[in-house]
Amino acid sequence: MAPTNQAPQGPGPFPVQIPLEPGTSSLWDRLSNWAAENKGVVYTIAGVTLVVGAGGAIYYMSSDANQDQSATAGSKKKKNREQKRAKKRDEKAKAAPEEAQAPSSEKKASVEASTENELPDVDENSVAALSDEV
């Protein structure tokens, strides 16, 4: 008497065809047979490869664009700094004739006051105007 409450058994593992004679099928033939038998796995691998490749390409392209924008932003900041320096030089040039008429003690006081607040702009002309006295 066979027990009736056992679950039905599913089909066993699929047999893999291995050639009996070595060297009768090439590696390409074996891979082709495997791919034909496992199309779902092949399509899954291909889909994942495409998605990862496309994502990597998009990431690479977007990081290049961000670097270009940051370089542009840096050049804008540099341009703004140069414009501010030019304005300060113009203001100093206008104030220079007034300082020439003022006594030297007032000049020293104004230089000391300006060094306390901010550093002066140094360029080739200002270096050339310095004396060699130490």
C-alpha positions in Angstrom: 0.0 0.0 0.0 1.5 3.3 -1.1 1.0 6.4 1.0 -1.4 8.8 -0.7 -0.5 12.0 1.2 2.9 12.5 -0.5 3.4 15.6 -2.7 3.9 14.9 -6.4 7.5 15.1 -7.5 8.4 17.7 -10.1 10.6 17.0 -13.0 14.2 16.4 -12.2 17.1 18.5 -13.2 17.5 19.0 -16.9 20.1 16.8 -18.5 23.2 18.6 -19.9 24.4 17.1 -23.1 28.1 16.3 -22.7 29.7 14.9 -25.8 31.0 11.4 -25.3 34.1 11.9 -27.4 36.5 14.6 -26.3 37.1 17.4 -28.8 34.0 16.7 -30.9 32.4 20.0 -30.2 34.2 23.3 -29.9 33.8 25.9 -27.1 31.6 28.0 -29.4 29.3 25.1 -30.0 28.9 24.4 -26.3 28.3 28.1 -25.6 25.7 28.3 -28.3 23.9 25.3 -27.0 23.9 26.7 -23.4 22.6 30.1 -24.7 19.9 28.3 -26.6 18.8 26.4 -23.6 19.0 29.4 -21.2 17.6 32.3 -23.1 16.1 34.0 -20.0 19.5 34.2 -18.4 21.1 35.5 -21.6 18.5 38.2 -22.0 18.8 39.2 -18.3 22.6 39.5 -18.6 22.3 41.5 -21.8 19.6 43.9 -20.3 21.7 44.5 -17.1 24.8 45.2 -19.2 22.9 47.7 -21.3 21.4 49.5 -18.3 24.7 49.7 -16.5 26.6 50.8 -19.6 24.0 53.5 -20.3 24.1 54.7 -16.7 27.8 54.9 -16.7 27.8 56.9 -19.9 25.3 59.3 -18.5 27.3 59.7 -15.3 30.5 60.3 -17.3 28.8 62.9 -19.5 27.2 64.8 -16.6 30.4 64.9 -14.6 32.2 66.5 -17.6 29.4 69.1 -17.9 29.7 69.9 -14.2 33.5 70.4 -14.5 33.0 72.8 -17.4 30.4 74.8 -15.5 32.7 75.0 -12.4 35.6 76.2 -14.6 33.3 78.9 -16.1 32.2 79.9 -12.6 35.8 80.2 -11.6 36.6 82.4 -14.5 33.6 84.6 -13.7 34.9 85.0 -10.1 38.3 85.9 -11.4 36.9 88.5 -13.8 34.9 90.0 -11.0 38.0 90.2 -8.8 39.9 91.9 -11.6 37.1 94.5 -12.0 37.1 95.2 -8.3 40.8 95.7 -8.3 40.6 98.0 -11.3 38.0 100.1 -9.5 40.2 100.4 -6.4 43.2 101.4 -8.6 41.1 104.1 -10.2 39.9 105.4 -6.9 43.5 105.4 -5.6 44.7 107.3 -8.7 42.0 109.9 -8.1 43.0 110.2 -4.5 46.8 110.3 -5.3 46.9 114.0 -6.3 45.1 114.9 -3.0 47.6 112.9 -1.0 50.5 114.6 -2.7 49.3 117.9 -1.3 48.7 116.5 2.2 51.6 116.5 4.8 53.6 113.3 5.1 52.2 112.5 8.6 48.7 112.3 7.2 50.0 110.0 4.5 51.5 107.6 7.1 48.2 107.6 9.1 46.2 106.9 6.0 48.5 104.0 5.0 48.4 102.5 8.5 44.6 102.8 8.5 44.3 101.1 5.1 46.6 98.2 6.1 44.5 97.6 9.2 41.3 97.3 7.2 42.6 95.5 4.0 45.7 94.5 2.2 46.8 96.9 -0.6 46.8 95.7 -4.2 50.3 95.0 -5.4 51.2 95.1 -9.1 54.3 95.9 -11.1 53.8 99.7 -10.9 53.6 99.7 -7.1 56.6 97.5 -6.8 58.6 99.8 -9.2 57.6 102.8 -7.1 59.1 101.4 -3.9 62.5 102.7 -2.8 65.5 100.5 -2.2 65.9 101.7 1.4 65.5 99.1 4.1 
